[in-house]
Amino acid sequence: MPTYLQIIQIVLSVLLIIFIILQNKASALGGVFGGETNVYQSKRGVENFLHWGTVVLAILFVVSSVVNLLG
């Protein structure tokens, strides 16, 4: 069982890194076409998906780490 948990942790960590990198690139691309302002805007579309995907992946990674530690 620990081997499966380690594989799951590796996959979750790679996905988490990808989501974080894509999240940073998505916010930077808005300024290229003059879309970046100092006014707060709600996240929509891909930005919203990346935000909540990052949150879910982080929670899953922490849970799998705790399970791996206790198991």
N, C-alpha and C positions, 0 to 999 in steps of 0.2 A: 504493500500500500504506500509506503513512503516514496517509492520511485514515481508513482503516479502523481503524488502531491508535488514533487519536485518539478516534474514536467509541466504541471498546471501552473506552478509559480513562474517558471521560465516563460511560458506563453503569455501569462498575464502581465509580466514585467515588460516584455517586448511590445505588447499591445498598448500598455500604459505609456511607454516612451513614445510610440508612434502618435498616439492621441495628443500628448502634450506638445510634440513638435508641430503637428498639424494645427493645433490650436494657436500657437504663436504665429505661424505663417498666415493663418486666416485673418488674424487681427491686423497684421502688417500690410496685407494686400489691400485693405480698405483705404489706406492713405495714398496709394498710388494714383487713384483716380479722383482724389479730392474728397473722398467720403469720410475722412477722419476729422472729427470735431471734438471739442472739449465737452460737449453735452452728452449726458448719460443716455445710452440707447439700450433697449432690451435686445437680447440675443435672439436671432431668428434663423431658421433653416439649419444650415450645416454648423454654424457656430453653436447653436443650442444643442444639437446632437453631440458635438464634440465635448461640450461642457458637461453634459449629463453622462455621456459615455466615460469620461475621465473620472467622474465621481464614482460611478458604479464599478469601474475597473479598480480604482484605488481601494474601495471597500472590500471587493472580492480578494484583492491581493493581501490585505491585512488579515482577513478571515482565514485565508489559506495558510498564511504564515503562522498564525496562532494554532491552527489545527496541526500543522507540521511540527510545531514546537512541542505541543502536548502529546502528539501521537508517536 
